[in-house]
Amino acid sequence: MTKHRRTRNANPPDPPGPGGKGQRPVHADSPDECREFLEGLDELDADVIDGLVGRLRADRRERGPESGNNEWMDGPLDEWLDNIDHGRVDLDEETMATIAVGMHEVLAMRDALILSLIVDRAACDRDMLMTILSRPRTPPVSALVRDLMTAAFESDDGPDMGRCQAGITMFSAMACLMPLTMTAQPFAAIAYILWWLGDCRAPVYALRSLAADEGCTLAAIVLGASERGLGPACSCA
């Protein structure tokens, strides 16, 4: 994939608390490894990103949103889950770009990835995540997401730190690969996970998201909740 270097207005985040294919996997609990990995990434060429955006839109138009979403994430989601399950980052740039473009075009893809970090795998498995990202607006799926998020929000047991570390590192890598205008969703996802963990850096990443897209609702929610001192039960425990 063609890429070029840009001057970024935001440094990638360190993992909270305690690479690409063809290189050794990055251990998500190692700040030094994560930093070295992220600093080695450059923004992809606009033609590559435009091609991915065009392909996803064409798939959704020709097959319908449900089938288009399913086909787009069938494979990338499995790699994402394998990485967070093992607390590592070992995705190639094409897969990360595919996921980043999906998040930009279909917010349900972003939401499914966030759920994979917050909700226990036993309560929300791979098939359930595919259903959530494929049919997000159907009443049964909306009710499922609401119930999962409510249960997680009210639980004193926080999400698994290793999974969150891996997810945040991959979201950070996606932000490095995308042009500024397409970094809003990765930064919003980072902000949300940090907020969920009670990390004081959450509003910083919410602001970075809003700088890329002032209409990003998730980032605005995180920023507002942080300013009011609100958070899930686990962040106050």
C-alpha positions, 0 to 999 in steps of 0.5 A: 500500500502506498503511503506518505508521511505527514506531520500529525497534530497528536501523538499516539497514546501510551497504553493505559496502565500496565505490527503489521504482518511480517514483523514480530507481534507488538505486545500491547502491555509494552509501552515501548513496543507500542510507541515504536510500532505507531511511530513507524506508521505513515498516512496511506496514499489518498488513492488507497483510502478512496478506493476502499471507501468506494468499494465499501459504498458499492458493496452496500449499494449493490448487496444492501447494507446488511450483506455489505457490512457483513462481507466487509468485516468478515475476516477483519473482525476475526483478526481483531478478536484474535489480537485482543484475545491475545493482548497483541497487535499483529494486523497488516496495514490493509486490514487496519485500513479496512476496519478504519474505513468501515468505522468511518462509513458505518458507525455500527462497525465502530460500536461493535469493536468497542463492545468487543473490548467492554463486554465479556466475550462470553456475553457477546461473541463473534456472531453477536458482534457480526449481527450488531454491525450488520443489522444495528437499527433493527429493534432486537439488535438495538435492545441487545446493545442497550442491555449489554451496555447497561449491564456493563455500565452498572457492573463493578467489574471493569473490562479486561485491561489486556484487551483494552490495551490491544484495542487502543493500540490498534485504534491508534494505528488506524488514526496514524494511517488515515487522513485527519478528516477520517481520524474522528472515529478511532479517536472517539473509540479511544476516548470512550475506552479511556473514559470507561477505564476512568483514565484522565486522558479520555477528554483529550482524545475526545477533543482530538476526535472533535477537531477532526469532525465536530459532529462526532456524537460519541466524542461529545458524549465522552467530553460531556460526561468527563466534565461532569465527573460521570462514568461507569461503576467500574471507573468509580470503584 
